[in-house]
Amino acid sequence: MMSPKDKPLVWLHGEVKTPPFSKAARLDVGYLLRELQKGTVLSLPHSRPMPQIGARCHELRVVDEGVTWRIVYRTDSDAVVIADVFAKKTPQTPKAVLNAARRRLREYDDA
């Protein structure tokens, strides 16, 4: 149950559902997102800073059955903003994902 102090999730892009996420991975993501909503600061191995996207930006890292999922998010004072959800297939985050996350967050801030 959410507390009035918990931050809402704002989904700009992507979703977490089964499939393509396994039930276990979906539960892991749900737990990690709830922790973020409560104000918990996550670190490796669950979350990694993404300063190349912007201030307060991070990626959640969830290992699934043969797939590693990433959820790009930013912690604002009033919300946890989800900018992208994608399957990580290369060692580096694709430039298209970085650019799309920057654009979505900029549009969100301008709205």
C-alpha positions as CSV (number, residue, x, y, z in Angstrom):
1,M,0.0,0.0,0.0
2,M,1.3,3.4,-0.9
3,S,1.9,6.0,1.8
4,P,0.9,9.6,1.1
5,K,4.7,10.3,1.3
6,D,5.5,7.9,-1.5
7,K,6.4,9.4,-4.9
8,P,4.2,8.4,-7.8
9,L,5.7,6.7,-10.9
10,V,5.4,8.7,-14.1
11,W,5.7,6.5,-17.2
12,L,7.0,8.4,-20.3
13,H,7.7,5.3,-22.3
14,G,7.7,1.5,-21.9
15,E,6.0,-0.9,-19.6
16,V,6.8,-3.9,-17.4
17,K,4.5,-6.8,-18.0
18,T,4.6,-10.6,-18.4
19,P,5.6,-11.3,-21.2
20,P,8.2,-10.2,-22.2
21,F,9.4,-10.0,-18.6
22,S,9.3,-13.3,-16.7
23,K,7.0,-13.2,-13.6
24,A,10.1,-13.2,-11.4
25,A,11.7,-10.3,-13.2
26,R,8.4,-8.4,-13.1
27,L,8.3,-8.9,-9.3
28,D,11.9,-7.8,-8.9
29,V,11.2,-4.6,-10.9
30,G,8.1,-4.0,-8.9
31,Y,10.0,-4.3,-5.6
32,L,12.8,-2.0,-6.8
33,L,10.3,0.6,-8.1
34,R,8.5,0.6,-4.7
35,E,11.8,1.2,-3.0
36,L,12.4,4.2,-5.2
37,Q,8.9,5.5,-4.5
38,K,9.7,5.3,-0.8
39,G,12.8,7.4,-1.3
40,T,15.4,4.6,-1.0
41,V,18.6,5.4,-2.9
42,L,19.6,2.3,-4.9
43,S,23.1,1.4,-6.0
44,L,24.9,-1.3,-7.8
45,P,24.1,-4.0,-8.7
46,H,20.5,-2.8,-8.9
47,S,20.9,0.7,-10.1
48,R,23.7,2.6,-11.9
49,P,23.9,6.4,-12.4
50,M,23.4,7.7,-15.9
51,P,24.9,11.2,-15.9
52,Q,25.1,11.2,-19.7
53,I,21.3,11.4,-19.8
54,G,21.0,14.0,-17.1
55,A,21.0,14.9,-13.4
56,R,19.4,12.3,-11.1
57,C,19.2,9.8,-13.9
58,H,19.9,6.1,-13.4
59,E,19.1,2.7,-14.9
60,L,17.6,-0.2,-13.0
61,R,19.3,-3.4,-13.9
62,V,17.2,-6.6,-13.8
63,V,18.6,-9.9,-15.0
64,D,15.9,-12.1,-16.5
65,E,15.8,-15.5,-18.2
66,G,18.4,-14.9,-20.9
67,V,17.7,-11.1,-21.0
68,T,19.0,-8.2,-19.1
69,W,16.4,-5.5,-18.7
70,R,17.2,-1.8,-18.2
71,I,14.8,0.8,-16.9
72,V,16.0,4.4,-17.3
73,Y,14.6,6.6,-14.6
74,R,15.0,10.0,-12.9
75,T,14.3,10.7,-9.3
76,D,12.5,14.1,-9.0
77,S,11.4,15.7,-5.7
78,D,7.8,14.8,-6.5
79,A,8.0,11.6,-8.7
80,V,10.0,8.8,-10.1
81,V,10.0,9.4,-13.9
82,I,10.4,6.4,-16.2
83,A,12.0,7.4,-19.5
84,D,12.6,4.0,-21.1
85,V,12.4,0.2,-20.7
86,F,14.6,-1.9,-22.9
87,A,16.4,-5.2,-23.2
88,K,20.1,-4.7,-23.0
89,K,21.9,-6.6,-25.7
90,T,25.2,-4.7,-26.0
91,P,27.9,-3.7,-23.4
92,Q,27.1,0.0,-24.0
93,T,23.7,1.6,-23.8
94,P,22.7,2.4,-27.4
95,K,22.9,6.0,-28.4
96,A,19.3,5.9,-29.6
97,V,18.1,4.9,-26.1
98,L,20.2,7.8,-24.5
99,N,18.9,10.3,-27.0
100,A,15.3,9.2,-26.6
101,A,15.5,9.3,-22.8
102,R,17.0,12.8,-22.9
103,R,14.2,14.0,-25.3
104,R,11.4,12.5,-23.3
105,L,12.7,14.0,-20.0
106,R,13.1,17.4,-21.7
107,E,9.6,17.2,-23.1
108,Y,8.3,16.2,-19.7
109,D,10.1,19.1,-18.0
110,D,8.7,21.6,-20.6
111,A,5.1,20.4,-20.3
